[in-house]
Amino acid sequence: MVIRRIGVWSVSKLYGALSAAMGLILGAVFALIGMAGGMASAMQESGGGPGAGLVGMMFGVGAIIILPIFYGVLGLVMGAIGAALYNLFAGMIGGIELETEP
């Protein structure tokens, strides 16, 4: 069995969803780091003012919202480009050969 052509939109949607999930994971990591940094800054007496810790914590919480959206959109676009390039090159040199068992 040889895969000669793939659906650009189906690959794009799948890659976008996978990338959004990765963005959510990375956003959670950034949020934890930002909140920890914000709390550490708020506990210091010689910090950059009373709102310095709050800015760090808000950046961390914002990462949970921004990164999944950014990664999802980027994944959608890159999935479409990758699938279109696959179709182009598979037409020129052949597709991916798969061996399956019944």
N, C-alpha and C positions, 0 to 999 in steps of 0.2 A: 504494500500500500504506500502510495506517495502523496504527500500533501502538496498540491500544485497551486492552490490559491486559498487565502483565508479572508474572512470578512473583516474589513477595516474597522467598522463601527463596533463589532462584537469584541475585537481585541482591545480597541480603544476604551470601551466601557470597563472591561475587566481590569486592564492595567490602571485606569483611573481609580477604580475602587481599591485595588491593592495599594496604590500609592497613597491614597487618602488614609487607609488604615495605618500605614507606616508613619504618615504625618501625625496621626493621633498619638501613636506611641512616642514619637520624638517630641511632640508637644507636651505630653505628660512629663517626660524627662526634663525638658526645659522649664516647665512649671515648677517642678520640685526644686530644681537648682535655683531658679529665680526667687522662689518663696524663701528658701533657706538663706540665700544671699540678702534678701530684703530684711529678714528677721535679724540676721547678724548685724546688718548696717543699722537697724533701728535700736539695737542694744548698745551700740557704741555711743559714748558720750560725745566724742569729737567728730561725729559723722558730718555729712554735707547738709545738715539742717534737719528739721523735723519730718519733712516729706521724702527724704532720700530712701528710706526703707520701703515706703509705700510704692514708689516708682518701680523698684526691683520686683516687688510682689505682683504688681499689675502687669509688668512685662511677662512674667512667668505664666500668669493666668491667661493673658492674651495669646500666648503661644499655643494653647490648647484649641483656640478657635482659628487662628491664622494659619498654622502649619498644615492641618488637614485640608483646608480649602486650597492652599497654594500647591501642595503636593498632589492633590486630586486633579486640579486643572492641568498642572504640568504633566501628570501621568496620562491624562486623557489625550493631550496633544502629542506627546511622545509615543504613545501607543498607536495612534493613527499614523504618524510618520513611519514608525517601525513596521507596521503591517503593510503600508503602501510600498515601502522599500522591499519588503519580503516578496510581495506579489511581483514587483518589477524584476528582481533578481531570480526568482523561481521561474519566471517565464523565460529568462535567458539561459540559465544553467541547470535548471531542474529544481524540484522541490525537495523536501525532507523525506527520506525513506523511513518508514516505520515497519517493524515486525510485530505482529500480534499473534496471540495464541487463542484458539477457540474456547 
